[in-house]
Amino acid sequence: MSRATLRSLPPWLDHTLRAQRGPVPWSAVTRGALSAGPLLLAAVLAGRTSLGVVAAIAAMLAGINDRPGSRRTSVKRLGMPALAGAVGLFAGTYAGDHLGAVALSLLLTGVGLVAGGVSAIGPVASGAGTQLLVACAIGAGMPLPEEGWQRALAYLVGAGWLLGLRLALPTPGSLAGDFRFDGEREAVAAVYDAVAELLDAVGTSHATTRRVALTAALDHAQDAFAGPRLRRYASSSAERRLHAQYAAALPLAEAATALAWAGEAGSGRASAGPRRLATAVRENTHTGPLPAPTRSAPALRALDDALLRAAEAFDQAEGSDLPTRRRTGKDLLRAVFGAGGREYGLRVALCFGASAAVAQALHHARWYGQHEHWYWLPATAVFLVKPDLGPLASRVLCRAAGTVLGALVFAGFAAVLPRPEGLIALVAVSGALIPVATRHFAAQTAVVTVLVLALVMVGGEPQASAGRIGETLLACAIVLLVGHLPMPGQRGGTVRARLTAASGAAQAYLDHVLREADIDPRGDSDPRALRWTLRREAYRTLAEARTAIALAAAELPALARHSEGADGIVATLERLVDTTTACAVHLDDSGRLTPHHTERLTELLGELAEDGERVGLRLPELPLAV
């Protein structure tokens, strides 16, 4: 379908038909092929098929979270959800064995409330909440002969196996350089490339888009360093070098942003330096001579100074801790109990609890026939209620279409494949397809449906394609209904929470820049490190707000109207942060702001106050004290 046709469609349908693009992640495909299928085969050969099914399910869910990034990032991205899933499986098993239908439904509703609120913290917490709920439903609704602790241990083994593959197997990035730093090195190099592209776009209509791309590259690089250090004693030197290279990119990004704000286009020499730095990072070599830009303006002088500091940092290869601010326990609690966390928690609780209650009612009424497993309905509701996977209408359409396709495909394979060896091979092939299928929710659903149906058939359940289609459609109806129910407080809590966080980060950044005017930035201890940290936090929270607003705007009109006007606030905040960056560079150069800077700040603060009042959102005050 052409782009023009997609643009003419309603936002919710446009989102449904779009898919991510990119090269095939062959390393992830290899890990997927070696995860669930071999685990199931080993369990069947050992005579512990049911535990093999649990381990394969854990490997499948870990495979969904196995996204591009550094090894250290994968430890947290795969490990934390796996731990949450093991806890959910353990608790669900014992709750299903000892509680009646009503008590169990109430318990699952409470678990959904907690998991939904925690999911508002961030992507890793959201993945942990998802696996907690899915595993809890599987533990309660999939009768297996093993005890709960044995199931939980098998679950950890399955997820741990895929994590071990992620840490042990080489990836394209690691083959070109240090094996231990595959994603980190490429992420830092991409930052320098993004700086160069922004410098090339200064004075053109593409400058804003390139600045957004630079923010995304910095966010990705910052995330690549997150997580536990691997083999600290052997990686200290290489890690310090990468830290220094990342830190050296921050003043370059600041100078490039200031140039874009001023619209002062430079020569091609301005972008040549960052490109050479990107090559030096990728190839792990020295920078060589760096072409210096002209020093005719404050931002150009800042760019030249940043290039000199980068060359020095690359040669010395000594870096300190990354300029980042860790979220405190108070910040995490604010996210869980804030407007976004409360709204999300209530919807997850209602969807999960209602679907579990309906599933048990159908199970006791023998609607399932000979099928004893009732976990599919609540597990499906968990994925449908998650906004991480797209707007509500898009999730429902994709889930329904993917389940129907996957169930029909599996029915065809089940009729001709030998058992169990043919089904085990089908599990291995499906595991290999998951990294590619994650580009579209419908494709992911189809592959997961085939994999899960194959698993449960190996475990002894009869062919259940028709029942899975019916349960999925019922879960879609439940989530659609709950998604449009009125909730206590104002709607659009997630968007409002993101806007408030972005405004607070912009306030902290602006206040620090204005107070920093009387500090000499050229001392032995550079006080600008805190400024760069605050700048990173401001742009990151703005990017998160943009994502939340785009997601909310693609909902059905009844839900999308609650986010109207939010994109205007984010646009004003972005201009404010860009202007603050330009002010910071100018203060470094001359020690005082020009009338143009102060007038622009005053104008933007006034616009921000008007926009916030128009949408009924109380934003933190941003006082101007120049």
Disulfide bonds with the S-S distance in Angstrom:
none
